[in-house]
Amino acid sequence: MNWFIVFLSVFSLFSCELHEQENITQSEKESKEVNLTIISSLSKGIAENDVLHVKKILADGNFELNVFDKDGELLLNKAIRSNSFIIGKLLLENDADPTVEDQSGKSAMDLIKNISFEKDWSALLKKENISVETSTMLIFQAINEADSSNEDIKVQLISGYLELGAPFNGRDSGKFTYLIKASGRGLLKVVKQLCSYPDTDPSIVVERGRGSRKKVFTALNQAKDPLIIDALIACGAKE
C-alpha cells in the first residue's frame, strides 16, 4: 500500500511538471510580437535574398513569423518562391510553420510540390541539408553575381550554403573551384571568407589543353589585385 501511495505522489509531481512546461511553452508562443513593420522589412530582405538583413532582424526580437505580409503572403512561402534557401532555414529555426496557409490557401508544404528544387525544399522543411549539387551551383551563382555593391550579401549566402553541406572545394563545369573563380573576379571579401575555412585548399591546380597549348589555372595566377594575392599567400596558396 505504501508503494502505491509513493507511486501516486511521483506520478502527480511528474504530471504537474509536464503541465507547467506546457504552460511555459504556450506562454512563449503567445509572447511572440506581431509586428507588421517587421514583417514588411523581412519580406523586403527575402525579395533581395539579403541574409545579413534578415539575420539582424531575427536576432533583435521575438517575432511571430506566421503572419501575412501586405501581399497576403507568408514569409516562408516568399522564401520558397525566391529560392532563398538560407533565409528559409533561418525562418524555420525561428518557428516559421510550413503547414500554415497564406491568403491564397497555399502552405509551404503545398508550394514545394512540382517546383524545380522540390527535393531540396522538402529536405530543408525537414531541417535537413539540401543536395550538394544544388548548394555548389548556388555558390558559383553567388560568386558570378557578386560585385563591389553586393559582396557582403554574397559572402553571407556563400557561408550559408557551406553550412547546408556544400563542399569547401566545389567545382564548376570547367573544374574551377570557388576560390579560383573569386580570385579571378577580384572579390577580396569572398576570397578572405573562403580562406577562413581550414578545409579550403588554396593551391588546387586546373589544367587545360596539352603540349604548347596547355594552360594552368590557380587562385594565385588568376588574381590581379595585390590584396587578393596577399590574402591567398596568407592562407597557404602556392603556384
Summary of the structure (lengths in Angstrom):
residues: 239
radius of gyration: 23.9
end to end distance: 82.4
largest distance: 95.4
contacts: 700
relative contact order: 0.08
helix: 57%
strand: 5%
